[in-house]
Amino acid sequence: QVQLVESGGGLVQAGGSLRLSCVASVKIFSVYTMSWYRQAPGKQREPVARISDTGAINYADSVKDRFTISRDNPKNTVYLQMNSLKTDETGVYYCNTFLAGRDYWGQGIQVTVSS
């Protein structure tokens, strides 16, 4: 059983920064690939960033050079540092991992970027 709990969302002005955290309740966190997704109102959920068990990182083109994903294995935590936020990045952000062919999702956390 995998449980993911996000924190760190909230309201920020355009151009501002937020750091999201996701704590995973798993035995050996270091073997998991961890991802962040987001879903804007009325839109489909989309991938934002991913970090593998080996530390390989991928970003959506729209967030490159502004967002940074990282992980702290002893703390079972993955982070998403978001800088220079834009109003259209408002939405619910989800932490994700997968195990044995199944996706696991956190409950999601709201990020609102105001103009």
Backbone as CSV, one residue per row, in Angstrom:
resi,resn,N_x,N_y,N_z,CA_x,CA_y,CA_z,C_x,C_y,C_z
1,GLN,0.840,-1.179,0.000,0.000,0.000,0.000,0.881,1.236,0.000
2,VAL,0.595,2.152,-0.910,1.365,3.382,-1.032,0.455,4.561,-0.733
3,GLN,0.879,5.398,0.177,0.148,6.640,0.446,1.057,7.824,0.212
4,LEU,0.507,8.830,-0.453,1.252,10.040,-0.778,0.506,11.238,-0.202
5,VAL,1.223,12.106,0.488,0.602,13.270,1.109,1.365,14.523,0.701
6,GLU,0.658,15.403,-0.020,1.265,16.660,-0.482,1.050,17.775,0.530
7,SER,1.934,18.736,0.496,1.793,19.950,1.296,2.542,21.079,0.606
8,GLY,2.267,22.302,1.062,3.013,23.445,0.571,2.310,24.309,-0.450
9,GLY,1.098,23.951,-0.819,0.374,24.769,-1.783,-0.132,26.044,-1.158
10,GLY,-0.863,26.807,-1.944,-1.440,28.045,-1.435,-1.603,29.088,-2.507
11,LEU,-1.723,30.328,-2.056,-1.939,31.473,-2.946,-0.644,32.258,-3.080
12,VAL,-0.293,32.573,-4.320,0.919,33.342,-4.572,0.663,34.269,-5.752
13,GLN,1.324,35.397,-5.762,1.192,36.319,-6.892,2.026,35.833,-8.069
14,ALA,1.611,36.220,-9.231,2.377,35.885,-10.433,3.817,36.362,-10.273
15,GLY,4.743,35.501,-10.663,6.156,35.792,-10.488,6.728,35.274,-9.191
16,GLY,5.856,34.830,-8.306,6.291,34.328,-7.015,6.711,32.877,-7.043
17,SER,6.987,32.359,-5.854,7.499,30.989,-5.721,6.728,30.220,-4.658
18,LEU,6.693,28.921,-4.853,6.158,27.996,-3.859,6.995,26.725,-3.908
19,ARG,7.046,26.032,-2.788,7.682,24.717,-2.773,6.678,23.699,-2.271
20,LEU,6.429,22.717,-3.103,5.555,21.613,-2.726,6.383,20.451,-2.195
21,SER,5.780,19.744,-1.259,6.415,18.549,-0.705,5.438,17.381,-0.792
22,CYS,5.981,16.209,-0.928,5.162,14.990,-0.943,5.893,13.928,-0.151
23,VAL,5.228,13.450,0.878,5.797,12.389,1.706,5.135,11.069,1.336
24,ALA,5.949,10.067,1.098,5.450,8.754,0.689,5.586,7.754,1.830
25,SER,4.524,7.032,2.056,4.559,5.997,3.096,4.904,4.664,2.438
26,VAL,6.178,4.490,2.177,6.673,3.270,1.568,7.901,2.819,2.333
27,LYS,8.250,1.532,2.161,9.367,0.996,2.933,10.716,1.462,2.397
28,ILE,10.865,1.408,1.076,12.147,1.765,0.471,11.896,2.842,-0.581
29,PHE,11.847,4.075,-0.136,11.484,5.201,-1.009,12.447,5.343,-2.174
30,SER,13.686,5.014,-1.955,14.722,5.292,-2.949,14.529,4.545,-4.256
31,VAL,13.727,3.492,-4.274,13.564,2.722,-5.506,12.425,3.230,-6.376
32,TYR,11.699,4.220,-5.882,10.520,4.693,-6.596,10.847,5.880,-7.498
33,THR,10.291,5.855,-8.707,10.241,7.052,-9.530,9.077,7.911,-9.035
34,MET,9.346,9.181,-8.816,8.338,10.089,-8.277,8.049,11.191,-9.290
35,SER,6.792,11.565,-9.369,6.391,12.580,-10.346,5.434,13.586,-9.723
36,TRP,5.394,14.739,-10.353,4.387,15.762,-10.057,3.546,15.970,-11.318
37,TYR,2.250,16.055,-11.092,1.292,16.380,-12.149,0.485,17.578,-11.681
38,ARG,-0.216,18.191,-12.619,-1.139,19.258,-12.245,-2.365,19.202,-13.142
39,GLN,-3.430,19.759,-12.599,-4.683,19.813,-13.356,-5.308,21.184,-13.173
40,ALA,-5.339,21.929,-14.257,-5.970,23.244,-14.240,-7.478,23.070,-14.385
41,PRO,-8.245,24.057,-13.929,-9.702,23.958,-14.043,-10.147,23.716,-15.481
42,GLY,-10.944,22.691,-15.679,-11.476,22.391,-16.993,-10.505,21.720,-17.947
43,LYS,-9.343,21.355,-17.439,-8.330,20.737,-18.302,-7.935,19.363,-17.769
44,GLN,-7.249,18.629,-18.624,-6.787,17.316,-18.221,-5.550,17.411,-17.339
45,ARG,-5.355,16.394,-16.538,-4.159,16.316,-15.713,-2.941,16.155,-16.629
46,GLU,-1.877,16.871,-16.310,-0.688,16.818,-17.159,0.558,16.637,-16.306
47,PRO,1.562,15.964,-16.836,2.815,15.798,-16.098,3.609,17.091,-16.036
48,VAL,4.257,17.309,-14.927,5.060,18.509,-14.720,6.541,18.156,-14.624
49,ALA,6.858,17.184,-13.764,8.256,16.818,-13.557,8.322,15.410,-12.998
50,ARG,9.480,14.768,-13.249,9.669,13.412,-12.779,11.121,13.222,-12.367
51,ILE,11.318,12.459,-11.312,12.670,12.110,-10.881,12.703,10.605,-10.623
52,SER,13.651,9.945,-11.260,13.723,8.494,-11.148,14.480,8.067,-9.901
53,ASP,14.547,6.764,-9.707,15.285,6.231,-8.569,16.775,6.522,-8.689
54,THR,17.264,6.700,-9.897,18.681,7.002,-10.111,18.957,8.507,-10.146
55,GLY,17.894,9.300,-10.030,18.075,10.749,-10.043,17.901,11.394,-11.401
56,ALA,17.561,10.608,-12.405,17.301,11.195,-13.723,16.030,12.043,-13.652
57,ILE,16.088,13.197,-14.268,15.004,14.176,-14.155,14.473,14.565,-15.522
58,ASN,13.158,14.705,-15.590,12.495,15.211,-16.790,11.495,16.286,-16.399
59,TYR,11.378,17.296,-17.242,10.426,18.379,-17.017,9.543,18.566,-18.246
60,ALA,8.337,19.028,-17.992,7.523,19.519,-19.095,8.204,20.759,-19.667
61,ASP,8.104,20.939,-20.962,8.777,22.084,-21.590,8.339,23.414,-20.967
62,SER,7.095,23.478,-20.567,6.552,24.747,-20.071,7.137,25.164,-18.722
63,VAL,7.782,24.237,-18.004,8.296,24.589,-16.669,9.820,24.547,-16.590
64,LYS,10.455,24.147,-17.668,11.921,24.076,-17.653,12.511,25.426,-17.292
65,ASP,13.561,25.385,-16.509,14.303,26.576,-16.057,13.562,27.371,-14.990
66,ARG,12.351,26.936,-14.625,11.624,27.628,-13.545,11.298,26.697,-12.371
67,PHE,11.054,25.427,-12.664,10.714,24.452,-11.641,11.893,23.511,-11.415
68,THR,12.017,23.050,-10.179,13.069,22.083,-9.849,12.471,20.971,-8.995
69,ILE,12.627,19.750,-9.456,12.208,18.593,-8.682,13.427,18.008,-7.989
70,SER,13.233,17.561,-6.758,14.326,16.949,-6.013,13.741,15.940,-5.042
71,ARG,14.606,15.136,-4.464,14.132,14.131,-3.515,15.099,14.019,-2.363
72,ASP,14.544,13.650,-1.215,15.328,13.390,-0.015,14.951,11.987,0.433
73,ASN,15.736,11.022,0.051,15.367,9.628,0.299,15.230,9.274,1.780
74,PRO,16.132,9.732,2.637,15.950,9.401,4.069,14.647,9.948,4.645
75,LYS,14.106,11.002,4.040,12.866,11.589,4.529,11.644,11.117,3.747
76,ASN,11.848,10.212,2.789,10.738,9.713,1.953,9.963,10.852,1.298
77,THR,10.673,11.870,0.866,10.026,13.090,0.396,10.552,13.512,-0.978
78,VAL,9.632,13.952,-1.797,9.969,14.576,-3.072,9.451,16.007,-3.038
79,TYR,10.209,16.905,-3.633,9.882,18.335,-3.615,9.691,18.860,-5.042
80,LEU,8.948,19.934,-5.126,8.842,20.670,-6.382,8.971,22.147,-6.048
81,GLN,10.106,22.710,-6.381,10.318,24.137,-6.214,9.825,24.843,-7.471
82,MET,8.896,25.750,-7.300,8.276,26.427,-8.439,8.568,27.918,-8.342
83,ASN,9.294,28.426,-9.313,9.646,29.843,-9.361,8.989,30.515,-10.565
84,SER,8.893,31.815,-10.506,8.324,32.603,-11.607,6.972,32.044,-12.037
85,LEU,6.124,31.803,-11.078,4.827,31.201,-11.370,3.954,32.109,-12.212
86,LYS,3.150,31.481,-13.053,2.262,32.194,-13.964,0.805,31.919,-13.579
87,THR,-0.069,32.832,-13.962,-1.477,32.683,-13.577,-2.108,31.407,-14.146
88,ASP,-1.655,31.013,-15.343,-2.252,29.812,-15.933,-1.703,28.522,-15.329
89,GLU,-0.859,28.646,-14.313,-0.377,27.465,-13.604,-1.207,27.194,-12.349
90,THR,-2.262,27.946,-12.204,-3.228,27.669,-11.153,-3.857,26.304,-11.372
91,GLY,-4.002,25.561,-10.293,-4.625,24.253,-10.407,-4.317,23.393,-9.197
92,VAL,-4.680,22.135,-9.319,-4.384,21.164,-8.275,-3.152,20.369,-8.694
93,TYR,-2.208,20.301,-7.810,-0.951,19.594,-8.065,-0.967,18.259,-7.324
94,TYR,-0.579,17.226,-8.045,-0.622,15.868,-7.505,0.760,15.231,-7.509
95,CYS,1.026,14.515,-6.459,2.208,13.673,-6.373,1.834,12.285,-6.904
96,ASN,2.763,11.644,-7.583,2.461,10.346,-8.217,3.655,9.417,-8.130
97,THR,3.353,8.137,-7.980,4.336,7.107,-8.200,3.611,5.881,-8.740
98,PHE,4.383,4.884,-9.106,3.739,3.660,-9.591,4.492,2.445,-9.083
99,LEU,3.735,1.380,-8.927,4.295,0.145,-8.397,3.509,-1.014,-8.975
100,ALA,4.224,-1.967,-9.522,3.589,-3.166,-10.077,2.486,-2.810,-11.062
101,GLY,2.778,-1.816,-11.901,1.844,-1.455,-12.954,0.667,-0.607,-12.523
102,ARG,0.676,-0.161,-11.298,-0.438,0.639,-10.805,0.064,2.020,-10.413
103,ASP,-0.709,3.040,-10.769,-0.424,4.407,-10.370,-0.999,4.685,-8.984
104,TYR,-0.239,5.442,-8.208,-0.708,5.914,-6.908,-0.645,7.439,-6.925
105,TRP,-1.689,8.038,-6.340,-1.812,9.498,-6.350,-2.024,10.032,-4.948
106,GLY,-1.473,11.211,-4.707,-1.829,11.920,-3.504,-3.206,12.536,-3.660
107,GLN,-3.651,13.202,-2.606,-4.994,13.797,-2.632,-5.026,15.088,-3.436
108,GLY,-3.852,15.603,-3.756,-3.781,16.848,-4.510,-3.738,18.058,-3.588
109,ILE,-3.081,19.092,-4.069,-3.001,20.323,-3.299,-3.181,21.515,-4.226
110,GLN,-3.940,22.475,-3.751,-4.293,23.627,-4.591,-3.145,24.631,-4.638
111,VAL,-2.843,25.070,-5.837,-1.929,26.181,-6.075,-2.699,27.236,-6.861
112,THR,-2.755,28.429,-6.316,-3.451,29.521,-6.981,-2.478,30.662,-7.216
113,VAL,-2.341,31.040,-8.469,-1.440,32.127,-8.845,-2.301,33.305,-9.287
114,SER,-2.211,34.384,-8.537,-3.032,35.557,-8.822,-2.255,36.581,-9.646
115,SER,-3.002,37.379,-10.381,-2.352,38.397,-11.232,-2.106,39.684,-10.461
